[in-house]
């Protein structure tokens, strides 16, 4: 009997698998430009704020308002996102976000005074709120169960890349904040053009245009016709389940475990302090005795560590699971925050080796918190929520992210003034410990399960951790 040579070319099925895999990666990468813009436009204020404050004569209250305008916009964007994503489609929602990003970037770059800049930041926030709901939802509904985690977390990786790009821009263009904002136009235009060539979510198509429209898209991103038909069958069963749509449907008792886990993770991702560090890292480092240039350069290190840990998270989230990733890394965040609190306990500026404990503590906290909660938060909602209410439920969890983020950004400097730097870090250490307990009790594992299987577990009451 003859044997196939080891050097034979791949079989047609293998070539098809690779083609579909490339299609999925293309979809994830292009749509993740929304995450890059999210990260860039939220992170750029870190480097731009000192110069903006000098140009417009801003005190602490003015700095907090300029910083927070994008978060107010993000809250409004999150409120609108579910309606746009449900009525027009997930893809159209991302396209809208790209157009709004473009408008906001141009207006911020030419702002003649602080109020115009505040409006531009509000517009950018609308796009951030819309993208942070629509992009993970879009990718989760296109991805197969075995690759869903890594593909959706590409969005978070792009956020960290955007934050890193913002830090680099702040370091290289420290005296030109208008250019910092204007550079955001380039990825916005790329997202607008790229999304125009991508397909709509098959799950949205199934419920709005029928199974044939969904079949056409699934054929582009699944390896064979049997996989397509099996998925369509599960979709048909899920779509046939009784149930309301909209906010009223979220009151159903059987959905409570998903709401507790999804919204709880959304709140935890912000209240644990990650954006307080990202927004105010130069200020924290400056108060530690570092010069402005050294503080900005160290802040670039924050962006690098954040990016590398999320990249590691993409690899781990489909291998060890979402829940285990959180439980392994969150204790490290508690330790790093406790170390920072201890360094600042005497109320004096750190000296000598203590200053490097500050640097290592900040970088370590970013690694452990950013590599866990920041990885899982945008994945949890699109995975856990049922098809008929997925858009509105993800919109609610996105609203929770931005509402809590707004509170954190508005209170960080004031909190530091009232509690001191040490007290603030002790508070965040305690909150991170509580987040660990919440994950342990209330967040089930979703690795390797189809969206329809997860919904089935919710309906039968078997989707739970301990609470």
C-alpha positions in Angstrom: 0.0 0.0 0.0 1.4 3.4 -1.0 1.9 6.1 1.6 1.4 9.8 1.3 4.8 11.5 1.4 5.6 13.6 4.4 6.1 16.6 2.1 2.8 16.4 0.4 0.7 19.5 0.2 -2.1 20.1 2.6 -5.4 18.5 1.9 -8.2 20.7 0.7 -9.8 20.5 4.1 -6.7 21.8 5.8 -6.4 24.6 3.3 -10.1 25.5 3.9 -9.5 25.5 7.7 -6.6 27.9 7.2 -8.6 30.1 4.9 -11.5 30.3 7.4 -9.0 30.9 10.2 -7.5 33.8 8.3 -10.9 35.3 7.8 -11.6 35.2 11.5 -8.3 36.8 12.3 -8.9 39.5 9.7 -12.4 40.2 11.2 -10.9 40.4 14.8 -8.0 42.6 13.8 -10.0 45.1 11.8 -12.8 45.4 14.3 -10.2 45.7 17.1 -9.1 49.0 15.6 -12.1 50.2 17.6 -10.2 49.1 20.7 -7.1 50.8 19.6 -9.0 54.1 19.3 -10.7 53.4 22.7 -7.3 53.0 24.3 -5.6 55.9 22.5 -8.4 58.5 23.1 -8.8 57.5 26.8 -5.0 57.3 27.4 -3.8 60.3 25.5 -5.0 62.7 28.2 -2.3 61.3 30.5 0.5 62.9 28.4 -1.6 65.8 27.1 -3.0 67.0 30.4 0.0 68.9 31.8 0.4 71.0 28.6 -3.3 71.6 28.3 -3.4 72.7 31.9 -0.6 75.2 31.2 -2.2 76.5 28.0 -5.7 77.0 29.5 -4.7 77.6 33.1 -6.5 74.6 34.6 -6.6 73.8 38.3 -7.3 70.2 39.7 -11.1 70.5 39.2 -10.5 71.6 35.5 -8.1 68.8 34.9 -10.6 66.2 36.3 -13.4 67.7 34.1 -11.3 67.5 30.9 -10.2 64.0 31.8 -13.8 62.9 32.6 -15.6 64.4 29.6 -14.7 61.4 27.5 -16.3 59.2 30.2 -19.5 61.1 30.2 -19.7 60.6 26.5 -18.9 56.9 26.9 -21.9 56.6 29.3 -24.1 58.2 26.7 -22.6 56.0 24.0 -23.3 52.9 26.1 -26.9 53.9 26.5 -27.3 54.3 22.7 -25.2 51.3 21.8 -27.7 48.5 22.4 -30.4 50.1 20.3 -28.1 50.8 17.4 -26.5 47.3 17.6 -30.0 45.6 17.8 -31.8 47.7 15.1 -29.0 48.3 12.6 -26.6 45.4 13.3 -23.4 44.9 15.1 -21.3 45.8 12.1 -23.2 49.1 11.5 -22.7 50.0 15.1 -18.9 49.7 14.7 -19.1 51.8 11.5 -21.0 54.5 13.4 -18.3 54.5 16.1 -15.6 54.9 13.5 -17.3 58.0 12.0 -17.8 59.5 15.4 -14.1 58.8 16.3 -13.0 60.7 13.2 -15.2 63.8 14.1 -14.0 63.9 17.6 -10.3 63.6 16.7 -10.5 66.6 14.3 -12.4 68.8 16.7 -10.0 68.0 19.6 -7.0 68.9 17.5 -8.3 72.3 16.5 -10.0 73.2 19.8 -9.4 77.0 20.4 -10.4 76.9 24.1 -11.1 74.4 26.8 -14.9 74.2 26.3 -14.5 73.1 22.7 -11.9 70.6 23.8 -14.4 69.3 26.4 -17.1 68.9 23.7 -14.6 67.1 21.5 -13.7 64.7 24.3 -17.5 64.1 24.9 -17.8 63.2 21.2 -14.9 60.8 21.4 -16.5 59.3 24.5 -19.7 58.6 22.5 -17.6 56.6 20.1 -15.7 54.8 22.9 -19.0 53.8 24.6 -20.4 52.5 21.3 -17.3 50.6 20.3 -16.8 49.1 23.7 -20.2 47.4 23.4 -20.4 46.7 19.6 -16.9 45.3 18.9 -16.8 42.5 21.5 -20.4 41.6 20.7 -19.7 41.5 17.0 -16.6 39.3 17.3 -18.1 37.0 19.9 -21.1 36.3 17.6 -18.8 35.4 14.7 -16.1 33.3 16.5 -16.3 29.6 17.1 -16.3 28.4 20.8 -12.8 27.1 20.8 -11.3 30.4 19.6 -13.8 32.9 20.9 -11.8 34.0 24.0 -8.6 34.8 22.2 -10.4 36.6 19.3 -12.6 38.7 21.5 -9.7 39.6 23.8 -7.9 40.9 20.7 -10.1 43.9 21.4 -8.5 44.4 24.8 -5.1 43.9 23.3 -5.8 46.7 20.9 -7.0 48.9 23.8 -3.6 48.4 25.5 -1.8 49.1 22.2 -3.8 52.3 21.9 -2.8 53.3 25.4 0.8 52.5 24.7 0.6 54.6 21.5 -0.9 57.4 23.6 1.9 57.2 26.1 4.5 57.2 23.3 2.8 60.2 21.7 2.8 62.0 25.1 6.5 61.4 25.5 7.5 62.3 22.0 5.0 65.1 21.5 5.0 66.4 25.0 4.7 70.1 24.0 2.1 69.5 21.2 -1.1 68.1 22.5 -3.0 69.1 19.3 -1.0 66.6 17.3 -1.5 64.0 20.0 -5.3 64.2 19.5 -5.1 64.6 15.7 -3.2 61.4 15.2 -6.3 59.5 16.3 -7.8 60.3 12.9 -5.7 57.7 11.2 -6.9 54.5 12.8 -10.5 56.0 12.8 -10.4 56.2 9.0 -8.8 52.8 8.8 -11.6 51.3 10.9 -14.3 53.0 8.8 -12.9 51.6 5.6 -12.1 48.1 7.0 -15.5 47.5 8.5 -17.2 48.3 5.2 -15.7 45.1 3.8 -16.6 42.8 6.7 -19.7 40.6 7.1 -22.5 41.2 9.6 -22.9 39.0 12.7 -24.6 35.7 11.7 -26.7 35.7 14.9 -28.1 39.2 14.2 -28.8 38.1 10.6 -30.6 35.0 11.7 -33.0 36.9 13.9 -33.5 39.9 11.5 -33.1 38.5 8.0 -33.5 34.7 8.3 -31.3 31.6 8.2 -30.1 31.9 4.7 -28.4 35.3 5.4 -26.8 33.7 8.5 -25.7 30.6 6.5 -23.9 32.8 3.9 -21.8 34.4 6.6 -21.1 31.2 8.6 -19.9 29.6 5.4 -17.1 32.2 5.3 -15.9 31.6 8.9 -16.6 27.9 9.6 -14.5 25.0 8.2 -17.2 22.9 6.5 -20.9 22.7 5.7 -21.6 20.3 8.6 -20.3 22.8 11.1 -22.5 25.5 9.5 -25.6 23.4 9.6 -25.0 22.3 13.2 -24.6 25.9 14.3 -27.7 27.0 12.5 -29.6 24.2 14.2 -28.5 25.4 17.6 -29.4 29.0 16.6 -32.9 27.9 15.5 -33.5 26.2 18.8 -32.3 29.3 20.8 -34.3 31.7 18.7 -37.4 29.6 19.2 -37.2 29.9 23.0 -39.9 32.1 24.5 -38.9 35.4 26.0 -39.1 39.1 25.7 -36.5 41.5 24.3 -35.3 44.7 25.8 -34.6 45.9 29.4 -37.7 44.3 30.8 -36.5 40.9 29.8 -33.5 41.3 32.1 -35.7 40.8 35.1 -36.2 37.1 34.3 -35.0 35.1 37.3 -33.1 32.5 35.2 -30.8 35.3 33.8 -29.8 36.4 37.2 -26.5 34.4 37.4 -25.3 36.0 34.1 -26.3 39.5 35.1 -24.5 39.2 38.5 -21.3 37.8 36.9 -21.3 40.1 33.8 -22.2 43.3 35.5 -20.1 42.5 38.6 -17.0 42.0 36.4 -17.8 45.3 34.6 -17.9 47.1 37.9 -14.8 45.3 39.3 -12.7 46.1 36.2 -13.0 49.8 37.0 -13.4 50.1 40.8 -10.2 48.1 41.3 -8.3 51.2 40.1 -6.8 50.3 36.8 -7.8 53.5 35.0 -6.8 55.6 38.0 -3.3 54.4 37.4 -3.5 54.8 33.6 -4.9 58.3 33.7 -2.8 59.7 36.6 0.4 57.6 36.3 2.6 60.7 35.5 1.1 62.6 38.5 1.7 59.6 40.8 5.3 59.2 39.6 5.9 63.0 39.7 4.8 63.0 43.4 7.3 60.2 44.0 10.2 62.5 43.0 10.6 61.6 39.4 11.1 64.5 37.0 8.4 65.1 34.3 10.4 63.4 31.5 11.3 60.4 33.7 7.7 60.1 34.8 6.4 60.1 31.2 9.1 57.5 30.2 8.1 55.3 33.1 4.5 55.7 32.1 5.5 54.2 28.7 6.7 51.2 30.6 3.1 51.0 32.1 1.8 50.8 28.6 4.3 48.1 27.5 3.6 45.9 30.5 -0.2 46.3 30.0 0.2 45.3 26.4 2.4 42.3 27.1 0.1 40.9 29.8 -3.0 41.2 27.7 -1.1 39.5 24.9 -0.4 36.7 27.3 -4.0 36.7 28.3 -5.1 36.0 24.7 -3.0 32.9 24.9 -4.2 31.8 28.3 -7.9 32.6 28.2 -8.8 29.7 25.9 -6.3 27.3 27.6 -6.7 27.7 31.4 -10.1 29.5 31.2 -11.5 32.9 32.2 -12.2 32.1 35.9 -8.9 30.6 36.6 -7.0 33.4 35.0 -8.8 35.9 37.3 -8.2 33.8 40.4 -4.5 33.3 39.7 -3.6 36.9 38.9 -5.8 39.1 41.2 -3.9 38.2 44.4 -0.7 39.7 42.8 -2.6 43.0 42.2 -3.4 43.1 46.0 0.2 42.5 47.0 1.5 45.3 44.6 -1.0 47.8 45.9 -0.1 47.0 49.5 3.6 47.5 48.7 2.8 50.9 47.2 0.7 51.9 50.2 3.5 50.9 52.5 6.0 53.0 50.7 3.9 56.1 51.0 2.8 55.5 54.6 5.1 58.1 56.2 3.6 60.8 54.0 7.0 61.7 52.6 8.3 61.6 49.1 10.0 58.2 48.5 13.8 58.3 48.4 16.5 56.1 47.0 15.4 52.4 46.6 11.8 53.3 47.7 11.3 55.1 44.5 12.0 52.0 42.5 9.5 50.1 44.7 7.0 52.6 43.5 7.9 51.9 39.9 7.8 48.1 40.4 4.6 48.3 42.4 2.8 50.3 39.6 4.1 48.0 36.9 3.3 44.9 38.9 -0.2 46.1 39.6 -0.8 46.8 35.9 0.5 43.3 35.0 -1.7 41.5 37.5 -4.9 43.5 37.2 -4.6 44.3 33.5 -3.7 40.7 32.7 -6.9 39.4 34.5 -9.9 41.7 34.8 -9.0 43.8 31.8 -8.7 40.7 29.7 -12.0 39.1 30.8 -14.3 42.1 31.2 -15.1 42.6 27.5 -15.5 38.9 26.9 -17.8 38.1 29.8 -21.0 39.9 28.7 -21.1 38.8 25.0 -20.5 35.2 26.2 -22.9 35.0 29.1 -26.0 36.9 28.0 -28.7 35.2 25.9 -29.3 35.9 22.2 -32.5 37.8 22.5 -31.2 40.3 25.1 -27.5 40.1 24.3 -27.2 43.6 22.8 -29.2 45.3 25.6 -27.5 43.3 28.4 -24.0 44.0 27.0 -25.1 47.7 26.8 -26.0 47.6 30.5 -22.7 46.1 31.5 -20.9 48.6 29.2 -22.8 51.4 30.9 -21.6 50.0 34.3 -18.0 50.1 33.1 -18.1 53.8 32.1 -20.3 55.0 35.0 -17.9 53.5 37.5 -14.9 54.7 35.5 -16.3 58.2 35.6 -16.6 58.1 39.3 -13.1 56.8 39.7 -11.6 59.5 37.4 -13.6 62.3 39.1 -12.5 61.3 42.5 -8.9 60.0 42.2 -7.1 63.3 42.8 -9.6 64.3 45.5 -9.4 60.9 47.1 -5.6 61.2 47.2 -5.9 64.6 48.8 -8.3 63.4 51.5 -6.9 59.9 52.2 -3.3 60.5 51.2 -1.5 58.4 48.6 -1.0 55.6 51.1 -4.7 55.5 52.1 -5.8 55.5 48.5 -3.6 52.5 47.7 -4.7 50.6 50.8 -8.3 51.2 49.6 -7.7 49.9 46.1 -5.8 46.8 47.6 -8.9 46.0 49.7 -11.2 46.4 46.6 -9.0 44.1 44.6 -9.2 41.5 47.4 -13.0 41.8 47.3 -12.9 41.4 43.5 -11.1 38.1 44.0 -13.8 36.8 46.4 -16.5 37.9 44.0 -14.9 35.9 41.1 -14.5 32.9 43.4 -18.2 32.9 44.4 -20.1 34.3 41.4 -18.2 33.9 38.1 -18.7 30.5 36.3 -16.3 29.2 33.6 -17.3 29.6 29.9 -14.2 28.3 28.2 -15.0 26.0 25.2 -18.8 26.3 25.4 -20.9 27.6 22.6 -23.1 30.7 23.2 -26.1 28.5 22.7 -24.8 26.0 25.3 -24.3 28.8 27.8 -27.8 30.0 27.3 -29.1 26.5 27.7 -27.3 26.2 31.1 -28.8 29.6 32.2 -32.3 28.4 31.3 -31.9 25.1 33.2 -30.3 26.8 36.3 -26.9 25.0 35.9 -24.9 28.1 35.0 -23.4 29.1 38.3 -20.2 29.2 40.4 -21.0 29.2 44.1 -23.6 32.0 44.7 
